[in-house]
């Protein structure tokens, strides 16, 4: 007596009985459609293999990080230009200050020279005047040696001038360390402020 077993139909053609089950999708197929299903899986495997090979070629071509390197180069050039602008402004301001200080010192020296010449010519001076002139000359000498109103101010120290930013994503820790980017904050205008 033959046993009546209920056969599952093929998922592609319900009129035929399924004779093989796919271990992945668990679907039943007839012989013809099982072969087609396996060919489809083989084609999908080829596409995935090609995608892998393409990614590997891109990695080997060193394309990873090229955009970031371009950004770093642009940042570097912009930062250098900004630093040069600020330094040039500081030089101009310092030259202006030095010229003003020289003018004031020259005027003070001329005033003392006129007083000395006049007092010497009229023989009209005492220890008091000599001490005053000597004190004035010493004060002017100190001003010439060390101008007191020039200072370099570095700006707000609570925010660093250079920040370290890490690239986030699917990268490993060693790749993150490799992709650290230094970004100069725009605080350079305060860096060389002359008071």
URJO-V259720 format. One record per backbone hydrogen bond with DSSP energy under -0.5 kcal/mol. CO is the residue of the C=O (numbers start at 0). NH is the residue of the N-H. E is the energy in kcal/mol with one decimal. If there is no record, write none. Layout:
co=<CO CO>
nh=<NH NH>
e=<E E>
//
This chain:
co=<2 4 7 12 12 15 19 21 26 27 28 28 29 30 31 32 33 34 35 36 37 38 39 40 41 42 43 44 45 46 47 48 49 50 51 52 53 54 55 56 57 58 62 64 65 66 67 68 69 70 71 72 73 74 75 76 77 78 79 80 81 82 83 84 85 86 87 88 89 90 91 92 93 94 95 96 97 98 99 100 101 102 103 104 105 106 107 108 109 110 111 112 113 114 115 116 117 118 118 119 125 126 127 128 129 130 131 132 133 134 135 136 137 138 139 140 141 146 148 150 150 152 154 155 157 160 162 162 164 171 172 173 174 176 180 180 181 182 182 184 186 186 187 187 189 192 192>
nh=<4 6 17 9 15 9 28 25 21 10 18 19 33 34 35 36 37 38 39 40 41 42 43 44 45 46 47 48 49 50 51 52 53 54 55 56 57 58 59 60 62 61 65 68 69 70 71 72 73 74 75 76 77 78 79 80 81 82 83 84 85 86 87 88 89 90 91 92 93 94 95 96 97 98 99 100 101 102 103 104 105 106 107 108 109 110 111 112 113 114 115 116 117 118 119 120 121 122 123 122 129 130 131 132 133 134 135 136 137 138 139 140 141 142 143 144 145 149 150 152 194 192 156 158 159 184 164 182 180 175 176 177 178 179 164 182 183 162 184 186 189 190 190 191 192 152 194>
e=<-1.1 -0.6 -3.7 -0.7 -2.1 -2.5 -2.6 -1.4 -2.5 -2.5 -2.6 -1.9 -2.5 -2.1 -1.9 -2.6 -2.4 -2.1 -2.5 -2.2 -2.2 -2.3 -2.3 -2.2 -1.9 -2.3 -2.3 -2.5 -2.6 -2.5 -2.4 -2.4 -2.7 -2.3 -2.4 -2.3 -2.3 -2.2 -2.6 -2.3 -1.7 -1.4 -1.8 -3.0 -2.4 -2.2 -2.6 -2.5 -2.3 -2.8 -2.8 -2.3 -2.6 -2.8 -2.7 -2.5 -2.4 -2.8 -2.6 -2.2 -2.6 -2.8 -2.5 -2.3 -2.3 -2.4 -2.4 -2.8 -2.5 -2.8 -2.3 -2.4 -3.0 -2.3 -2.3 -2.8 -2.7 -2.2 -2.4 -2.8 -2.9 -2.4 -2.4 -2.9 -2.7 -2.1 -2.2 -2.8 -2.6 -2.1 -2.9 -3.0 -2.6 -2.8 -2.8 -2.4 -2.0 -0.6 -2.3 -0.5 -2.2 -2.6 -2.1 -2.8 -2.5 -2.5 -2.6 -2.7 -2.4 -2.3 -2.4 -2.3 -2.3 -2.1 -2.0 -2.1 -2.6 -0.6 -0.5 -0.6 -0.7 -0.9 -0.5 -0.8 -0.5 -2.7 -0.6 -2.3 -2.1 -2.4 -2.3 -1.6 -1.7 -1.1 -2.1 -0.5 -0.5 -2.5 -0.5 -2.3 -1.6 -0.6 -0.8 -0.8 -1.1 -1.1 -0.6>
//
